[in-house]
Amino acid sequence: MQELIQKVLAKDPTATLLARNLGRSAAESLKPLAKDEDPVVREIALRCLIESGGDGLASVFANALLDESGSVRGAALAGLAGNPDPSVYPALLNAFDNSSDLPEMREQIALIMGRLDSADTLELNTRLENEKDQLARDGLVAALAKLGDNRSRAQFADSLRNAKGDRLKRFLDYVDFINQEWAARALGPVLLDKTPLLRIGIDGLPNLGPGNLRACDISVNLVAKILKAKFSFPVDMKTQYSDQQLQEVRNYIGSK
């Protein structure tokens, strides 16, 4: 365990590999380092805790959400995404309310709260009503939609239908996050959208596959994943589907 502590204090990123090997037994030694005066040490300690696992980690991650260092906050968000715990819901609300100048933080915190069945939709709706930034608003809508708020589900489907570019890619990621039948079926209009959104190819090597996945291709993958759907063609993460295949998926989600 001493070797792990020394690696973290030396700011050695390979400490995360050792933490993974040590497992949950490493957690108690790492927790104090998450409060070290050096932000790099704090970040590595948090990333080691992500790898090691252990009891009571959600509160450690939640306490770091308001850290002055952006990299530490990022590690805390990553930790909470893997350890959603209702016990830190008040801390999440507090961090959301005290990140007024950080819309990306508010979006990510909203998504974490959306994974907590015990989250209060009235409180989240109040924050949605007061939120001015589009990114944070989108995160709140996605969270509320996942939690079953009907008005937010309708708003989400409308935004998904009309989103373009980076915002459309974000909403497709939200569909994956929500992972519910209604969200998959809301992809119908996007199955007509052939906008390239995700770079997957290698320049100069076209034989390895398409250079990009389009909005419609990502949608096919999501429908197959969420609805456990089987089609007449193979579904993977590296195909640009034909018009006939896209129509088959549209028929499927429209017929159920």
C-alpha positions, 0 to 999 in steps of 0.5 A: 500500500505504501508503494501506491501512496508514494506513486500518488504523491509523486504524481505518477499516473500509473498509480491507477494501475496499481490501485486497480490491482489492489482493489477495494483494500486501497480505498482507505489509504487513498481517501486522505490524498483526495484532500491533498493541497496539490491538485494533481495529487487530488486528481490522481487519488480520485482516479485511483479510487475509481479504479480500486472501488471501495465503500463510501466513495460517493461522498468523497467524489461529491466533496470534490465537485466544487474543487478549484481545479477543473481536472479534479472536478472532472475526476469527481464527475467520473467517479460519481458517474460510476457510483451514483448514490442517493446519499449524495443527492443533497451534495449534488444539488449544492454543487449544481447551485454553486457552479453558476459559471460552469454550464458543463458541470451543471449538465453533468451533475444533472445527468448524475442526478437523473440516475437516482430514482429518488431524485426530486423532479420538482426540485429539478424542474425548479432549476430548469425553470431558472436555468439560462444556459442551453447546455445545462438546460439540455442536461436537466431535460434529459435527467427529468425525462429519464426520471419519468417527467412527462413534460420533459419527455415531450420536450426531449423528443421535440429537441431531438427532432430539431437538434443539429450538429453538435447538439444532435450528437449530444441528444443521441448520447442522451438517448443512450443515457436514458436507455428507455423504449420511448426514447428509442422510438423518438429516434424516428425522425433522426433515421432520415438525417444523414449528417456525419456526426462521429469520426470513426475512419482513418484518413487514406484507408477507406477499405477499413470502413466509412470515415464517419457515422451519420446521425441515422447510423447512430440511431440504428445502433441505439434502437438495436441496443435499447429495444434489443431489436433484430433486423435482417442485417447485422448491426454494429458500430462501424456501418453506414446503413443503406436506405433500405436498412434505414427504412426497415428500422423506421418501420420497426419502431413505427409498428410496435 
